Amino acid sequence: MGSKLGYRAPDGIHSMSLFNSRQRIADHGEVFTPAWMVDAMLDLVKDETERIDSRFLEPACGDGNFLVRILQRKLAAVELKFGKSNFERRQYALLALMCCYGIELLADNLADCRSNMLEILSDYLNLEESDDLYRAGFYVLSQNLVHGDALTMRTSAGQPITFAEWGYLGKGKFQRRDFRLDALTQMAAFREEGTLFAHLDEHEIFIPTRTYPTTGVSELASAAFGGATRGAV
């Protein structure tokens, strides 16, 4: 990206030798899914990939093979539904980005994934790097794409992985609630018929670790530079 906001890998990371690539395969099982296979797999849940507010988590996101295609499909849906309103088009494009999540073990892959996702959003909306929406997207990606291990559900710093649930309330306002991944993964079990918890609503079991006041693009943009969002509880 080349800017102070851009996610940039350390010098030389993209000239990785074949030996290093083989070593990464041996050490981390790093194999990238080809584009044709990504599209074929996403077509199995085509309706969901084209729903703007459907949430996708890629637990080993690499440089974004799946997430980039998901975002592109969501943005196509944004254009179809809101293309005539520049304001709504921008807000829903950000929501589409907000609904894409990833976990990645290797820091350079994570940096590439964030960069690739931000570039997709930027190209679609023709954003300058000084645009608040560009900076808001940068911040969202810093929260949604996590450096960690999906198997242990811990970040690279050893903390429990937490994801932000973003919701669009209309008129340029967003709501954020944070949830721990280890709690979210239990939802399927609680939803099964005949279980002890089947009669309970989700809100009775899954309580966010933090809830934030409504916020807008300008406040999210400010957070990209280290500004705190208001009044998290």
C-alpha atoms as one frame of an Amber mdcrd trajectory, in Angstrom:
protein
   0.000   0.000   0.000   2.974   2.257   0.581   1.444   4.608   3.140   1.852
   4.966   6.861  -1.521   3.256   7.216  -0.664   0.446   4.814   0.010  -3.046
   6.146   3.536  -3.785   4.994   5.518  -6.948   5.519   9.220  -6.670   6.436
  11.624  -6.012   3.555  12.325  -9.108   1.512   9.333 -11.079   2.711   7.842
 -11.324  -0.781  11.082 -12.680  -2.258  10.884 -15.770  -0.078  12.982 -18.608
  -1.499  11.610 -21.977  -2.529  13.527 -23.497   0.375  11.796 -21.194   2.825
   8.426 -21.978   1.251   9.079 -25.684   1.648  10.196 -25.091   5.195   6.958
 -23.223   5.945   4.961 -26.112   4.536   6.855 -28.481   6.795   6.647 -26.240
   9.853   3.135 -24.852   9.492   1.335 -26.885   6.839   1.089 -23.716   4.743
  -0.737 -24.512   1.497  -2.744 -21.916  -0.467  -6.049 -22.880  -2.071  -6.182
 -22.082  -5.821  -8.698 -19.467  -6.977 -10.869 -21.894  -8.956 -11.293 -24.111
  -5.892 -12.087 -21.119  -3.681 -14.916 -20.090  -6.007 -16.216 -23.648  -6.276
 -16.343 -23.955  -2.483 -17.987 -20.570  -2.015 -20.602 -21.479  -4.609 -21.778
 -24.179  -2.201 -22.999 -21.358   0.063 -23.588 -18.847  -2.729 -26.599 -17.127
  -1.141 -24.678 -16.460   2.070 -21.637 -15.064   0.249 -23.944 -12.591  -1.497
 -25.691 -11.472   1.699 -24.033  -8.284   2.904 -24.420  -8.925   6.639 -23.626
 -12.655   6.730 -20.497 -13.289   8.800 -17.604 -15.466   7.636 -14.615 -16.622
   9.686 -11.568 -18.155   8.002  -9.571 -19.847  10.807  -6.383 -20.064   8.727
  -6.832 -17.094   6.427  -3.337 -16.911   4.909  -3.122 -13.890   2.641  -6.882
 -13.823   2.111  -7.722 -16.268  -0.695 -11.191 -16.920   0.697 -11.834 -13.607
   2.433 -10.980 -11.511  -0.625 -13.448 -13.443  -2.787 -16.119 -13.253  -0.079
 -15.653  -9.501   0.191 -15.835  -9.114  -3.578 -19.114 -11.020  -3.662 -20.533
  -8.940  -0.845 -19.505  -5.700  -2.555 -21.233  -6.849  -5.728 -24.390  -7.211
  -3.624 -23.831  -3.721  -2.186 -23.598  -2.302  -5.697 -26.762  -4.081  -6.763
 -28.799  -2.878  -3.773 -27.316   0.521  -2.955 -25.427   1.602  -6.062 -27.706
   4.593  -6.603 -27.040   6.076  -3.159 -23.416   7.014  -2.577 -23.953   7.403
   1.184 -25.582   3.990   1.672 -23.137   2.396  -0.761 -20.230   3.541   1.392
 -21.829   2.490   4.676 -22.839  -0.953   3.458 -19.454  -1.511   1.829 -17.892
  -0.959   5.249 -20.447  -3.340   6.781 -19.467  -5.971   4.210 -15.859  -5.627
   5.371 -16.973  -5.750   9.003 -18.547  -9.160   8.412 -15.285 -10.798   7.282
 -13.086 -12.371   9.966  -9.833 -14.276   9.965  -7.183 -15.873  12.156  -3.638
 -16.386  10.907  -0.606 -17.911  12.593   2.059 -16.223  10.453   2.494 -12.467
  10.793   3.552 -11.810   7.185   0.511 -13.633   5.830  -1.711 -11.604   8.142
  -0.188  -8.334   6.934  -0.787  -9.379   3.320  -4.373 -10.378   4.071  -5.151
  -7.026   5.676  -3.528  -5.197   2.791  -5.405  -7.215   0.179  -8.760  -6.697
   1.880  -8.192  -2.978   2.300  -7.210  -2.683  -1.341 -10.463  -4.363  -2.434
 -12.528  -1.903  -0.386 -10.451   1.054  -1.528 -10.694   0.158  -5.209 -14.447
  -0.393  -5.009 -15.127   2.990  -3.387 -12.234   4.818  -5.077 -10.881   5.851
  -1.681  -7.866   8.011  -0.982  -5.702   7.064   1.978  -6.772  10.294   3.670
 -10.456   9.319   3.418 -12.076   8.554   6.775 -13.671   5.443   5.309 -10.260
   4.129   4.245  -8.967   4.643   7.766 -12.105   3.123   9.263 -11.555   0.057
   7.089  -7.965  -0.118   8.309  -9.173  -0.115  11.911 -11.868  -2.728  11.298
  -9.309  -5.061   9.724  -7.002  -4.610  12.719  -9.825  -5.952  14.888 -11.307
  -8.593  12.571  -8.105 -10.242  11.297  -6.252 -11.677  14.280  -2.683 -12.882
  14.691  -3.163 -16.124  16.562  -3.873 -19.860  16.540  -7.402 -21.053  15.803
  -6.718 -24.425  17.439  -5.822 -22.950  20.825  -8.153 -19.953  20.301  -5.365
 -17.724  21.587  -3.647 -14.699  20.086   0.087 -14.615  19.423   0.371 -12.886
  22.809  -1.389 -15.788  24.534  -4.672 -13.988  25.160  -8.098 -15.465  24.321
  -9.138 -14.506  20.797 -11.929 -11.942  20.845 -13.897 -10.755  17.843 -15.938
  -7.617  17.324 -19.529  -8.132  16.214 -20.436  -5.122  14.082 -23.974  -4.101
  13.247 -25.222  -1.281  11.054 -28.050   0.707  12.669 -28.649   3.024   9.734
 -27.868   6.709   9.164 -24.133   6.067   9.342 -24.168   4.561  12.831 -22.594
   1.244  13.815 -22.830  -0.865  16.968 -19.963  -2.982  18.260 -20.006  -5.832
  20.762 -17.017  -8.063  21.535 -17.272 -11.821  22.043 -14.688 -14.455  22.926
 -14.165 -17.053  20.235 -14.192 -19.950  22.678 -17.708 -18.945  23.754 -18.942
 -18.476  20.190 -17.805 -21.957  19.178 -20.197 -23.425  21.746 -23.282 -21.992
  20.002 -23.830 -25.030  17.805 -24.040 -27.313  20.827 -26.486 -25.033  22.612
 -28.730 -24.911  19.555 -29.143 -28.689  19.325 -32.628 -29.969  20.099 -32.955
 -31.913  23.316 -30.012 -30.297  25.064 -30.195 -28.693  28.468 -29.929 -25.211
  26.921 -32.147 -25.653  23.857 -35.018 -23.660  25.397 -32.820 -20.643  26.155
 -32.330 -17.654  23.875 -28.794 -16.820  22.774 -28.762 -13.624  24.812 -29.273
 -15.683  27.973 -26.038 -17.604  27.392 -23.689 -15.561  25.256 -22.863 -12.271
  26.896 -20.451  -9.882  25.173 -17.195  -9.156  26.951 -17.537  -5.480  25.961
 -20.285  -3.335  24.514 -19.614   0.010  22.854 -21.811   3.051  22.249 -22.893
   3.630  18.677 -20.135   4.995  16.524 -19.590   6.426  13.068 -17.004   6.295
  10.319 -15.088   9.330  11.585 -14.690   7.813  15.059 -13.532   4.499  13.605
 -11.066   6.404  11.444  -9.729   8.164  14.526  -9.240   4.792  16.232  -6.901
   3.788  13.386  -4.409   6.277  14.824  -4.770   4.961  18.346  -7.750   7.018
  19.418 -10.022   5.112  21.767 -13.636   4.482  20.853 -15.982   6.086  23.294
 -17.137   4.568  26.537 -16.673   0.813  26.106 -18.208  -1.064  29.049
